Amino acid sequence: MPLKERQEKFMQMSDENIDYSDIPPLDDEFFKNAKLVKPNPQTEQISIRLDSEILEWFRNHAQEKSYHDLINDVLLTYVKHQSQ
């Protein structure tokens, strides 16, 4: 079935007909640890080639943020430093 046809089918489906059996319920414990993440409206999605070693380093050092955000932060710090 083509994507557009499937989308139309799902849009017409009532909430009562949705099968949630394979989705665990979100309890208070989930929301206690959940963090709201909003994308920066000033960012732009691009494609970039990086050495495997560099990408591995960022992936290993990203903790609270994604490695994409860590790369952006490092580049932003560099740009600000160079602009002084």
C-alpha positions, 0 to 999 in steps of 0.5 A: 500500500502506498504511503499516502494511502496508509496515511489517509487510512490512519487519519480516518482511524478512531482512537478506540481502534488503535492497538496500544498493546505493545506500547508500555504505559507512561507512569509517574517514574517516566515523567519524573526523569523526562526532559523537555528538549526543544530544537534551537529554531536557529539551527539548520540541518546539514550533511557533513563528513567527519573523520571516524575518530572525530565522530567517535570522540564526540559520541563518547563524550556527549552526555546530557546532550546529543553528540550533534549538539556537542559538535555544534557547541564546540564549533560555536565556541571556536567561532566566538573565540575567533571573533574576539 
